[in-house]
Amino acid sequence: MESSGIPKKSRLLAIAVAIAALLIAVYSVIGQLSGPEVFAEGDTEIAVTSGEHFSVRLADDPADGGHWVIAEPRPDPAVLQATGGHFDADDPPPSGAGGSRYLDFTAVHPGRTDLRLLRCRRCNTPDADEGARSLNFRVTVG
């Protein structure tokens, strides 16, 4: 036994636990700073892990009156959930309106589902698909 009253093995164990906790904290901070993985329009096959947050980046120009929606059939909610989104304008904006739309998702449980995105002007109307642009993604959650 040491003079401090704490055995050497106990001190080593406490140091190992403290280092492990520090590494977990650093990993968590790096993950939050780096943000979710971003997939582009051409990434039709998306593979993520359960619990992972990710975004799909889409070219967008709100000035033309169109907007992106998740189209029918909607993704399986047990596998994938939409969590919001945001718009980032071009910097500097050449026309004052163009940029990228980010749609955010969370991978809920392992499985596979299809995600269909539709860019339309008159969404939720009988003629919504007329002139609309659509993108299809296969999302696999492992």
TORVEX-609667 format. One record per atom (N, C-alpha, C, O): residue in three letters; x, y, z. Coordinates in steps of 0.05 Angstrom, whole numbers, padded with zeros to 5 digits, always signed. Example, Ala and Ser with C-alpha at 12.3 -4.5 7.8 and 13.67 -1.06 7.14 Angstrom:
<pts>
ala+00264-00114+00156
ala+00246-00090+00156
ala+00264-00066+00156
ala+00285-00066+00169
ser+00257-00045+00142
ser+00273-00021+00143
ser+00258+00001+00157
ser+00268+00023+00161
</pts>
This chain:
<pts>
met+00017-00023+00000
met+00000+00000+00000
met+00018+00025+00000
met+00039+00025+00012
glu+00009+00045-00014
glu+00024+00070-00017
glu+00018+00088+00007
glu+00000+00083+00023
ser+00034+00109+00010
ser+00030+00127+00032
ser+00005+00144+00030
ser-00005+00155+00050
ser-00006+00146+00006
ser-00030+00162+00002
ser-00055+00148+00012
ser-00076+00160+00015
gly-00053+00122+00017
gly-00075+00107+00027
gly-00092+00094+00004
gly-00110+00079+00009
ile-00085+00100-00021
ile-00099+00089-00044
ile-00080+00070-00058
ile-00058+00078-00066
pro-00088+00045-00061
pro-00071+00026-00074
pro-00065+00034-00103
pro-00081+00047-00116
lys-00041+00026-00113
lys-00032+00033-00140
lys-00052+00024-00162
lys-00057+00038-00181
lys-00062-00001-00159
lys-00081-00011-00178
lys-00107+00006-00180
lys-00117+00010-00202
ser-00116+00016-00157
ser-00140+00033-00157
ser-00134+00059-00171
ser-00151+00069-00186
arg-00111+00070-00166
arg-00104+00096-00180
arg-00102+00091-00210
arg-00112+00108-00225
leu-00090+00069-00219
leu-00088+00064-00247
leu-00115+00060-00260
leu-00120+00069-00282
leu-00133+00046-00246
leu-00160+00042-00256
leu-00175+00069-00258
leu-00188+00074-00278
ala-00172+00086-00238
ala-00185+00113-00239
ala-00174+00129-00262
ala-00189+00143-00275
ile-00148+00128-00267
ile-00136+00142-00290
ile-00147+00132-00316
ile-00153+00147-00334
ala-00149+00105-00319
ala-00159+00093-00343
ala-00188+00101-00349
ala-00195+00107-00371
val-00204+00101-00327
val-00232+00110-00330
val-00234+00139-00338
val-00250+00147-00355
ala-00217+00156-00326
ala-00217+00185-00333
ala-00209+00189-00362
ala-00220+00206-00376
ile-00189+00174-00372
ile-00180+00177-00400
ile-00202+00168-00419
ile-00207+00180-00439
ala-00215+00146-00412
ala-00237+00136-00429
ala-00260+00156-00430
ala-00271+00161-00452
ala-00267+00168-00408
ala-00288+00189-00407
ala-00280+00213-00424
ala-00296+00225-00438
leu-00255+00221-00422
leu-00245+00243-00438
leu-00246+00237-00468
leu-00254+00254-00484
leu-00238+00213-00476
leu-00240+00206-00504
leu-00268+00205-00514
leu-00274+00214-00537
ile-00287+00196-00498
ile-00315+00196-00506
ile-00325+00225-00510
ile-00339+00231-00529
ala-00318+00242-00491
ala-00326+00270-00493
ala-00315+00283-00518
ala-00329+00298-00532
val-00289+00279-00524
val-00277+00290-00548
val-00290+00280-00573
val-00296+00296-00591
tyr-00296+00254-00574
tyr-00309+00243-00598
tyr-00337+00255-00601
tyr-00345+00261-00624
ser-00351+00259-00580
ser-00378+00271-00581
ser-00377+00300-00591
ser-00393+00308-00608
val-00358+00316-00581
val-00355+00344-00590
val-00347+00345-00620
val-00359+00361-00635
ile-00329+00328-00628
ile-00321+00328-00656
ile-00345+00320-00674
ile-00349+00332-00695
gly-00361+00301-00665
gly-00384+00293-00680
gly-00404+00316-00683
gly-00416+00319-00704
gln-00408+00331-00662
gln-00426+00354-00663
gln-00416+00377-00680
gln-00431+00390-00694
leu-00390+00381-00679
leu-00378+00403-00694
leu-00378+00397-00724
leu-00381+00414-00741
ser-00373+00371-00731
ser-00372+00364-00759
ser-00400+00363-00771
ser-00403+00365-00796
gly-00421+00360-00755
gly-00448+00361-00765
gly-00456+00335-00779
gly-00439+00316-00781
pro-00480+00333-00788
pro-00490+00309-00801
pro-00477+00305-00828
pro-00468+00324-00841
glu-00477+00280-00837
glu-00467+00274-00864
glu-00487+00286-00884
glu-00511+00285-00880
val-00476+00297-00906
val-00493+00310-00926
val-00491+00294-00952
val-00469+00289-00962
phe-00514+00286-00963
phe-00515+00272-00988
phe-00525+00291-01010
phe-00542+00308-01004
ala-00515+00287-01034
ala-00523+00304-01057
ala-00545+00291-01073
ala-00552+00268-01068
glu-00555+00306-01092
glu-00577+00296-01109
glu-00569+00270-01123
glu-00587+00253-01127
gly-00544+00267-01131
gly-00535+00243-01146
gly-00530+00219-01128
gly-00525+00197-01139
asp-00531+00222-01102
asp-00527+00199-01084
asp-00552+00184-01080
asp-00566+00186-01059
thr-00560+00168-01100
thr-00586+00154-01099
thr-00586+00131-01079
thr-00607+00122-01071
glu-00563+00121-01071
glu-00561+00100-01050
glu-00548+00112-01025
glu-00525+00120-01025
ile-00564+00114-01004
ile-00555+00126-00979
ile-00553+00104-00958
ile-00573+00090-00953
ala-00530+00101-00946
ala-00526+00081-00925
ala-00517+00095-00899
ala-00497+00110-00899
val-00532+00092-00878
val-00527+00105-00853
val-00531+00085-00830
val-00541+00063-00835
thr-00524+00092-00806
thr-00528+00074-00783
thr-00551+00084-00766
thr-00559+00108-00767
ser-00563+00066-00751
ser-00585+00072-00734
ser-00578+00095-00715
ser-00557+00094-00702
gly-00595+00115-00713
gly-00590+00138-00695
gly-00575+00161-00709
gly-00573+00182-00697
glu-00565+00156-00733
glu-00550+00177-00747
glu-00568+00198-00759
glu-00590+00192-00768
his-00559+00223-00758
his-00572+00245-00770
his-00558+00251-00796
his-00533+00250-00798
phe-00573+00257-00817
phe-00561+00264-00843
phe-00579+00283-00858
phe-00602+00287-00851
ser-00567+00296-00879
ser-00582+00315-00895
ser-00579+00308-00924
ser-00560+00295-00933
val-00599+00316-00940
val-00598+00314-00969
val-00597+00343-00979
val-00615+00359-00973
arg-00576+00350-00995
arg-00573+00377-01006
arg-00584+00378-01034
arg-00578+00361-01051
leu-00602+00398-01039
leu-00615+00400-01064
leu-00612+00428-01075
leu-00614+00448-01060
ala-00607+00431-01101
ala-00606+00457-01114
ala-00634+00469-01111
ala-00654+00456-01116
asp-00635+00495-01104
asp-00661+00508-01100
asp-00660+00537-01107
asp-00639+00550-01103
asp-00682+00547-01117
asp-00685+00576-01122
asp-00713+00584-01114
asp-00732+00582-01130
pro-00717+00592-01089
pro-00744+00598-01079
pro-00759+00620-01095
pro-00783+00621-01095
ala-00744+00636-01110
ala-00756+00658-01125
ala-00773+00647-01148
ala-00791+00662-01157
asp-00769+00622-01157
asp-00785+00612-01179
asp-00812+00600-01170
asp-00827+00590-01186
gly-00817+00600-01144
gly-00843+00591-01133
gly-00845+00562-01127
gly-00865+00553-01116
gly-00824+00546-01133
gly-00825+00518-01127
gly-00814+00512-01099
gly-00799+00528-01088
his-00820+00488-01089
his-00808+00480-01064
his-00807+00449-01063
his-00822+00436-01076
trp-00789+00439-01046
trp-00784+00411-01044
trp-00802+00399-01022
trp-00805+00411-01001
val-00814+00376-01028
val-00831+00362-01009
val-00824+00332-01010
val-00813+00322-01030
ile-00830+00318-00988
ile-00827+00289-00988
ile-00853+00278-01000
ile-00875+00283-00990
ala-00850+00264-01022
ala-00874+00255-01038
ala-00883+00227-01029
ala-00869+00212-01015
glu-00907+00220-01037
glu-00918+00193-01033
glu-00905+00174-01053
glu-00899+00182-01075
pro-00901+00149-01046
pro-00906+00138-01019
pro-00884+00148-01000
pro-00860+00149-01008
arg-00891+00155-00977
arg-00872+00166-00957
arg-00854+00144-00946
arg-00862+00121-00947
pro-00830+00151-00937
pro-00812+00131-00926
pro-00824+00117-00901
pro-00841+00129-00888
asp-00816+00093-00896
asp-00825+00078-00873
asp-00816+00093-00848
asp-00792+00096-00843
pro-00834+00103-00831
pro-00827+00118-00807
pro-00812+00102-00786
pro-00800+00114-00768
ala-00813+00076-00788
ala-00798+00059-00769
ala-00769+00058-00776
ala-00752+00051-00760
val-00762+00067-00801
val-00735+00067-00811
val-00723+00095-00813
val-00700+00100-00807
leu-00740+00114-00822
leu-00730+00141-00829
leu-00750+00162-00821
leu-00774+00159-00826
gln-00741+00183-00807
gln-00759+00205-00800
gln-00747+00231-00809
gln-00723+00237-00806
ala-00764+00248-00821
ala-00756+00275-00829
ala-00754+00292-00803
ala-00771+00290-00786
thr-00734+00309-00802
thr-00730+00326-00777
thr-00728+00355-00783
thr-00723+00371-00766
gly-00734+00363-00808
gly-00733+00392-00815
gly-00715+00398-00838
gly-00710+00380-00855
gly-00706+00422-00839
gly-00688+00430-00861
gly-00683+00460-00860
gly-00694+00474-00843
his-00666+00469-00878
his-00660+00498-00880
his-00650+00504-00908
his-00643+00486-00924
phe-00648+00530-00914
phe-00639+00540-00940
phe-00614+00556-00936
phe-00613+00573-00918
asp-00593+00551-00952
asp-00569+00567-00952
asp-00566+00581-00979
asp-00564+00567-01000
ala-00567+00607-00979
ala-00564+00622-01004
ala-00536+00620-01015
ala-00517+00617-01000
asp-00533+00622-01041
asp-00507+00623-01054
asp-00492+00648-01043
asp-00504+00668-01036
asp-00466+00645-01041
asp-00450+00667-01030
asp-00428+00675-01049
asp-00410+00659-01053
pro-00428+00698-01062
pro-00451+00717-01062
pro-00472+00707-01081
pro-00466+00694-01101
pro-00497+00713-01075
pro-00518+00704-01093
pro-00518+00718-01120
pro-00521+00742-01121
pro-00514+00703-01142
pro-00513+00715-01168
pro-00540+00728-01176
pro-00540+00749-01188
ser-00561+00714-01170
ser-00588+00725-01177
ser-00603+00735-01153
ser-00624+00747-01155
gly-00591+00731-01130
gly-00604+00741-01105
gly-00622+00720-01092
gly-00632+00725-01071
ala-00626+00697-01105
ala-00645+00678-01094
ala-00635+00649-01093
ala-00644+00634-01076
gly-00617+00641-01110
gly-00609+00613-01112
gly-00592+00604-01089
gly-00580+00620-01074
gly-00591+00577-01085
gly-00576+00566-01064
gly-00581+00536-01061
gly-00588+00523-01080
ser-00578+00527-01037
ser-00582+00498-01031
ser-00602+00495-01009
ser-00602+00508-00988
arg-00621+00476-01013
arg-00640+00468-00993
arg-00630+00443-00980
arg-00621+00424-00994
tyr-00630+00442-00954
tyr-00621+00418-00939
tyr-00646+00406-00925
tyr-00659+00420-00909
leu-00652+00381-00931
leu-00673+00367-00918
leu-00660+00348-00898
leu-00642+00332-00906
asp-00668+00349-00873
asp-00654+00334-00851
asp-00671+00310-00843
asp-00695+00310-00842
phe-00656+00288-00837
phe-00669+00263-00830
phe-00654+00249-00807
phe-00630+00255-00802
thr-00668+00231-00793
thr-00656+00214-00773
thr-00662+00185-00781
thr-00684+00178-00786
ala-00640+00169-00781
ala-00643+00140-00785
ala-00653+00128-00759
ala-00638+00129-00739
val-00676+00117-00759
val-00689+00108-00734
val-00680+00079-00726
val-00668+00075-00705
his-00686+00060-00743
his-00680+00032-00738
his-00670+00019-00763
his-00675+00029-00785
pro-00655-00003-00760
pro-00645-00017-00784
pro-00667-00025-00803
pro-00689-00033-00794
gly-00662-00022-00828
gly-00681-00029-00849
gly-00675-00015-00874
gly-00654-00002-00877
arg-00693-00017-00893
arg-00690-00004-00919
arg-00716+00010-00927
arg-00738-00002-00923
thr-00714+00034-00938
thr-00738+00048-00946
thr-00731+00066-00970
thr-00708+00073-00974
asp-00751+00073-00985
asp-00748+00092-01007
asp-00756+00120-00999
asp-00775+00124-00983
leu-00741+00139-01009
leu-00747+00167-01004
leu-00750+00181-01031
leu-00731+00181-01047
arg-00774+00192-01035
arg-00779+00206-01060
arg-00784+00235-01054
arg-00801+00242-01038
leu-00768+00253-01067
leu-00771+00281-01063
leu-00781+00294-01088
leu-00774+00286-01110
leu-00799+00312-01085
leu-00813+00325-01108
leu-00810+00355-01105
leu-00814+00367-01084
arg-00802+00368-01127
arg-00801+00397-01128
arg-00824+00407-01145
arg-00824+00403-01169
cys-00842+00420-01133
cys-00866+00428-01147
cys-00875+00456-01139
cys-00866+00467-01118
arg-00893+00467-01155
arg-00904+00494-01148
arg-00931+00491-01136
arg-00939+00507-01118
arg-00946+00472-01144
arg-00974+00468-01134
arg-00975+00441-01120
arg-00991+00424-01127
cys-00959+00437-01100
cys-00959+00412-01085
cys-00986+00408-01071
cys-01000+00428-01066
asn-00992+00384-01066
asn-01018+00377-01053
asn-01042+00384-01069
asn-01063+00389-01058
thr-01039+00385-01095
thr-01062+00389-01113
thr-01063+00365-01133
thr-01043+00352-01136
pro-01085+00361-01146
pro-01087+00338-01164
pro-01066+00339-01187
pro-01057+00318-01197
asp-01057+00363-01195
asp-01038+00365-01216
asp-01010+00372-01206
asp-00994+00384-01220
ala-01003+00363-01182
ala-00978+00370-01169
ala-00954+00359-01185
ala-00933+00372-01186
asp-00957+00336-01197
asp-00934+00324-01211
asp-00929+00337-01238
asp-00908+00332-01250
glu-00948+00352-01248
glu-00945+00365-01274
glu-00922+00385-01274
glu-00923+00405-01260
gly-00901+00379-01289
gly-00878+00397-01290
gly-00860+00395-01266
gly-00841+00410-01264
ala-00865+00376-01248
ala-00849+00374-01224
ala-00824+00358-01229
ala-00822+00342-01248
arg-00804+00363-01213
arg-00779+00348-01215
arg-00778+00329-01191
arg-00785+00337-01168
ser-00771+00304-01195
ser-00770+00285-01173
ser-00742+00272-01171
ser-00728+00269-01191
leu-00735+00265-01147
leu-00711+00251-01141
leu-00718+00227-01123
leu-00734+00229-01105
asn-00705+00205-01129
asn-00710+00180-01113
asn-00685+00171-01100
asn-00663+00170-01113
phe-00687+00163-01075
phe-00664+00153-01059
phe-00672+00127-01046
phe-00695+00124-01037
arg-00654+00108-01045
arg-00657+00084-01029
arg-00641+00087-01004
arg-00616+00090-01006
val-00654+00087-00981
val-00640+00091-00955
val-00638+00065-00940
val-00658+00052-00935
thr-00614+00057-00934
thr-00609+00033-00919
thr-00597+00040-00892
thr-00576+00053-00890
val-00611+00032-00871
val-00602+00038-00844
val-00591+00012-00832
val-00606-00008-00830
gly-00566+00012-00823
gly-00554-00012-00812
gly-00550-00010-00782
gly-00540-00029-00770
</pts>
